[in-house]
């Protein structure tokens, strides 16, 4: 099969588009013919990219791209709940090879039926962003109707889903974005949009129940001051060790695959209540450009040779 493989620690310059062995499913594994996979630039710096779960070192070459959409090509002898030919989307285990290839291995617990309303390129842009927003807002923040939510980076992959899910939960949504993206973020469901380039959000926002931080650094640090007493900051962009303020509950996490949540996300997508945002769709041969060209909105996607 054709695959994009990382041959050394580095960035997109270390990727090669080349022939690779086609994997075979064992036990309860699922082999997916990949139609599309989304770009996550931070994978170049993630611990699981280069390490095994027990702390060992993974061997090069390594295949990135852990969110995908495609069709089940084969299943292992112990696999249940999935059939050959099923259109699926999902998020595979971070510690194994990903989906920047014509085929990838996963397990039933990490995939779900692809949303009918989406093509494969659109579906591939959903798992990481939608699951991250879901696990931040619903699992950790326990968001409920009437709560005030501040979403940083609202035009990005995670931020755009966070705005939509918060709106769906009938929260009051405040979003930070550039002026160019203000109308876009409003259309997603934001009640207020703050241009972060001209207005420090902490000068106009007070007493929010939840901050969803996808930016980190100074933006995260300034967010403490806008939380009400007992409010919660949920971040995907910092080390948990930084958080010690006793008046605020905090949560730092890395998104995990979850079939049940993917099924519910599919239901919301097919009902027209939420949607993924796709930046640019690239071919496999243009993978370096896909990493280097930052999308204005949403996520870039690689269309695989199978499509």
N, C-alpha and C positions, 0 to 999 in steps of 0.2 A: 504494500500500500504506500501511498504518498503521505508524508508527515512533515511537520515543522518541528525540528528538534534543537534543543539548547545543548551546546557542546562544552560550555564552560561558564563559570560565574561571570555575569556581565549583564548587558542590556540587549536590545533588539539586534545589535551588531553581531551577537553570538548565535543567532538563529540560522539554521540551514533548512531549506526546503528540499527534501531528499526521500529516497526509498527507505522504508523501515519494515520490519517483520509485522505481519498482520496477527494480532493477538487472537487467542482462542478462549472461549469462556469455560471455566471450571466450576464445579459445585453449584453455588447459587448465583454465579455471575451472569451478566447480560452483555452481549456484544451489540453495540449500537453502530449502525452506519450513519456517520455524522454528516448532516446537511449544512449546519452552521454552528459556529461557536463565537462567543463574545470576547472582546479584548479587556484584560485586567492588567494594566501596566505594573501594578504593585507586586504581582507574582514574582517578579525578578528579585524581590527583596524578602519574600516570605520564608519563614523557617521551614515549613513543610516542603518547599520546592527543592531543598537541598538535603533534607534530613529524613530519616525514618522515624516512626512513632517512638521507638525506644532510644532515640538520640544518635543513632548511627548516621553515616553519610551515604546518601543515595548516589548511585553510579550514573555518570553521563553515558550517552545522551538522555535528556529528560524532555518530555512533552508537556507543554503548558496548556492553559485553556480549559478550565474545569466546568464551565457552564456550556450547555449545548442543546441542540435540537436535532432529531433525526428519526430513524426507523429501526426497530429491533431486527437485527440480522440473524442472531443465534442466541440460544440460552444454554446454560449449564444443566447437567442432569438433575440437580436438586432445586432448580429455579421454579418458583410458582408465582402466579399472579401476573405474569407477563407472557405475551405470545409473539412469535415471529411475525413481523409485519406491522406491529403496533407503532403508530407515531407517538413519540415520547419527547419530553424535555426534562432536564434535570441538572443537578450539581453533584459532581463526583467527589470522592474522597480526596482531600488535599495532598495526601502522602503518596498517591499513585499517579501514573501518567495520565495526562488530561486528554482533551478532545481536539487539539490542533492536528488532526490526522483524519484519514478517511474512515477509520474505525476506532472506537474506544471501548474499554471495559468499565462496567459499573455494576451496581446491584439494585434489585427492585426497590429497596427502601430509599434510594436516592433519586428516583425518577417518578414521573407521573404522566398520564396522557397529555399530549400537547394540546393547548387551547385551540379549539376549532376555529376561532376567529382570527388566529394569527398564522402567517406563513412561518417557515422555519427560521428565517433571518430574524424576524421579530421575536419569535419564541426564545431564541438563543440569548437575547438581551434581557430576559426576565429573571432567571433563577437567582443569581447572586443578589441583584438589586432588590428584587421583591422579597426574597427570604430575609435579607438584612433588615429591610424596613419593617417587615412583619415581626421578626424576633426582637427588634428594638422597641417598637411601639406597643405590641400586644403582649409578648412574653415578658419583657423586662419593665416597661413603663406602665403596663396594665391600663392603657389608655381607655377612657370612657367619654361618653357624651358630655359636652360642655367644658371640657378641659382646654386649657390654653397651651398650644404647642408652638415652639420656635424651631424651624427646620433650616439649618445652614447648608448651603450648596444645593438649593432646591431645584436647580435645572439639571443637575447631574443624574446619574443612574439611580443611586440610592435615594437621593433627595427627592426626585420626581415621584418615586413610588411612595415615599414617606408622606408627601403632601396629599397624594390621592387616598392613601389608606386613612390618614387622619381626617380628611373630609368625609370619607365613608363612615367613620366612627362618630361623625357629627361633633368633632372638636373645632375649636377656633384656631385657625392655622395662620401663623405669621411666618413668612419666608424671607430669607436673604438671597439675593440674586443680583446680577447686573441689570442696568436699566434696559438693555437690549432684550433681556429675558423676562421682563416684568409681566408683559401681557401673556406670555406663554405660561408662566407659573400661576398667574391668576386663573387662566383657563383650566389648569390642573385642579384648582380648588382652593388656592390660598385666599384668605380673607384680607390679608395685608402683605405687601411686598416692600422690603427695604432694600434700596440700592446700596450695597455694602461699600461701593467705591466712593460714595459721597456722604453717607450718613452712618456714623458709628451706631450700630444697633442698640448698644447699651444706653444711648441717650434718649431713645424713644420707646424702649420695651421694658416692661416691669411685670413682676409677679406671674411668670409663666409656670405652668405645672411641669412641663417636659421640654428639654432641649435635645434635639437630635443633631449631633455634630458629625459631619462627614469631612470637615476641613482640618481640625486639629490646631496645634500651635497657639498663636495669639487669639484666634477666634474662639477656641475652646476655653482658654484661660479667662477671657472677658465674659464668657457666658455664665459663670458662677453668679455674677452680680445681678442677673435678671431673673433668677429663679425665686419663687416664693419659698417661704419656710417649709421644708419637707419636700420641695420639688426635686426632680431627678434629671440629671444630665446623662444621656446615653451617647457614647462615642465609639466610633470604629477607627479613630485616628490617633490613639494615644496609648501609653502604658498605664495599666490600672494603678501602679504604684504611686503615680502622681497625685492620686485623689485621696485627700485626708480631711476635707472639711466636714465637721460633724453635723452641720445643719442640712446637709444635702446627701441623699442617697445617690450612689453612682453605679454605673455599669459600663465596663469595657468588654467587648466580646468580638470573636471572629465568627462569622456566619457558619452554620452547619447545615448539611443536607437534611431535608425533611419531606418525605413523600406526602404526609397528611397535609402539611402546609401548602405544598405545591398543588395539590388537588383543590384546596380552597382558593388559592390564587387563580388557578385556571377557571374556577367557577365565577369569580369576580370579573376576570377578563372577558369571558364569554357573555357575561351579563352587561358588558359595556361600562362597568364601574371603575376599572383601572386599566392601564395599558402601559407597555414598555415603550421607552423612547430610544429610537435607533439613530445614531449619528450618521456614519458613512458605512456602507457595505463594501468590503474589499475582497479580492480573490486571495487564495493561498499564496500565490507568488508575490503579492504585495504586502506580506505580513509586516515587514519592517516599517513601511509607511503607516500601516494600521496602528502600530504602537506609537509612532512619533507624531502623528497628526491628532492632537487632542480634540475630541468632539466638543462643540459648543453646547450641545445638549445630549443627555443620555449616554449611550455606549456605542463604540465602534464594533462592527461584526465582521467575521471572516466567513465568506461563503466557501464551502468545501467543494472538492471536485465531484462529489457524489450528487450535488444538486443540479 
